[in-house]
Amino acid sequence: MKRLTRAPNLITAHHWVNVLKTAGVPCELHNRYLNGAMGEIPADQCAPEIWIVDDRDETLAQRLLDRAQKGPDVDARPWKCKHCGEWLEPQFTVCWKCQTERDPLDD
């Protein structure tokens, strides 16, 4: 098990965990309740942390988080659901019609 990154806040941390789990990268969210201890514990140690279960997933996990932080490219195109054929805007990661998840590595 290896710490991948610290998140700036709990909402972002949960989003990143969802991104990784959707891509099949087993991970855990640590320090989710330490924000209240800030002051007693140094602030940099209270931030939510994303830990990956398998160290071999580090490169893929970092790539996925980099992409999640960046968001869709300005010239990103809509994508077609592989299950039902519905066309969706590039910022969506799940088909609204059939709830099939978009492959996070598809461009």
Helices and strands as residue ranges (DSSP letters): E 2-6, H 10-22, E 27-30, G 34-37, G 43-45, E 49-52, G 55-57, H 58-70, E 79-80, E 87-88
